[in-house]
Amino acid sequence: NLPPNIYMVQAQADGYNTVAELDETNNISPPCAFEVVASDLRVTNVMFLGPPIAGKPAAVRWTVVNGGNYPAKAGWYDWVAASTNSSLSGVICYQSIWHSVDLSPGGVYHTTNTLNVPALPDATLNLIVQADRWNAVAETSEANNSSASIPFTVLSPDLVVIRLGAPTAAASGATII
């Protein structure tokens, strides 16, 4: 895999001079230039749009930029995930998001989706977003497709009784509603 750039290629016949020839100076072709182009999807600006509450969906927003010099051809998944560590190896829940539109060089898209926060009250987890989860897009580097992990604490609901009512009298064994 060559990084995007302009490269030169030449061909040489009889490189070891094993064939006796009248003219050995014409065995190398003129140089021919070719350009290697590739997409490069990068995730930025990952954030929760509200508090991550145990057992509830939480909105997550992120941005993806094509930093390459070639369009990212449509047909890839982004992943938004909660992980027990700072990498995708500890993922305990995720949401996949399909992208069906090309992204031009320098192009940007913003996505908001939900992640169902695991019912692990007071747990500290990491939010990670990865563009092109299954490497469907040919890229300069697949290593920069994931966001930095963002630690978060799963919030627990806090139920508080605000009113209690009871009749002033009730018969023994009667149901009070």
N, C-alpha and C positions, 0 to 999 in steps of 0.2 A: 504494500500500500504506500503510494507516494503522496506526500502532502501536496495540496494545490500549489501549482507553480508552472512556469514554462520550462520545459526540458528539451534537450537536444538529443537526437539519436543518429548514429551512423552505422553503416554496415561495412564489414571488411571481408573480402574473399581471400582465401589462402593465407590466413593469419600467421601460419608457421612457415611460410615459404617452402612448402613441400613440392609444389608444382613448378617446374622450370618454365619461365615465361619470357617473352621478348621485352615486356614492359611491366615491372613490378610497381610502378608509381600510380597506376590507375586502379588499384585494388580496393581503395577506400571511397565510399560514396560521399557526396556532399552532405553536410549536416541537414537534418530535417527537424523542425521545431514542432512540438505538440504541447498542448496545455492540459493539465490535470485539473478538473473542476470537481467540487463536492459541496454538499450542504454541511452545516454544523449547527445543530439545534442545541440551545442553551436555555436553562430554566433560571428565571430571576424573580424577584419581588413576591415571594411566597408568604402568605399570611392568612390567619383565621379572620373571618369577618364578624365573629361573635365568640363567646366563650365555649370551649369544648367541654360539654357536660356529659357525664357517664351515661351511656345507653341512648344518646340522642344524636341526630344528624347535626353536623356543624359545617357551615359554609367555609370553603377555602378558595382563595383567589391566587393566581399565579400568571406569569408572563413567560412566553417562549419567544426567543429571537433566533433567526437563522443568520448566524455569523459567517456562513460560508459564501462562496462565490457562484453557487449554482442553486436553483430552486429545490426545495425539499418536496419531492413528489408525494401527492396525497396517498393516505392509507397507513396511518400509524396510530398507536395508542399512547396517551399520556397516562401516568399512574399517580394517584395521590394516596399516600400510605401513612399509617401509624406503625412505628417500629419500636421495639424494646431496646434497641441500640441505635447508634448513629449511622447505620447502613441499612440497605435493603435486606440483609440477611436476617434481621429480626422482625420482619413485617408480621403483624398480627391481624391487620385488616387493611383493605385497600378498595379503591374505586377506579375502574378503567374508563377512559374517555376517548372515544374514536374521533380522529380528525380526517375529514374527507376532502380537504381543499389544499392545493399546493401552497407553499410558503416561499415567496421570492427571496433572493439574497437581500439581507438587511431587513426583511419583513418581520413583523411582530404580531403575535396574537395574545389576547388576554382571555383567560378562562376562569369561570367560577363554577364550582361543583360542590357536592356535599360528600363528607366522609362520615360514616356512621361510627361515632366515638365508642370504643369498647366500654362495656360496663365494668370498669376497673376503677372505682372511686379512689381518688388521691394518688393514682399511679402517675409516675413521670414517664412520658413517652416522647418520641421524636416524630415530627412531621417531615416527610420527605416527598418531593414531587420529582418524577422522572419523565422526560419527554422521550418519545420513541422507545417505549418499554421493551419491545421485542426486536429492536434493531432492523426495522423494515426499511429505513431510509439510509442510503449510502452516505456516510459522513466522514469529514476530516478526522474527527475523534468521537468515539462513543463514550469516552471516559468523562466528558463534561456534560452529559445529559441529565444528571441528577442535581437537584438543589442541595445546598448545605442543609444538614439536618437542623431542625428548629425544635429545641426541647419545649415541652408543654406539660402542664399538670392537668389531669382529668379532674374536672370539678364534680363534686357530689351535690345532689339536691339537698337542701336543708329545709325540711318540713317543720312548720311551726303552727301549733294550734292557736287560732286567733279568737275562736268563740266556741263555747260549750253551753248547750242548753239542756235542761232536764225538767220534767214536770215536778211540781211541788209535792205531789203524792203519787204513789203507784201501789197497786195490789201485789201481794206476794206472788211470785211466779209469772207475773204479767210481762209481756214484751214491751220495752220502751223504745219508741222510735223517735 
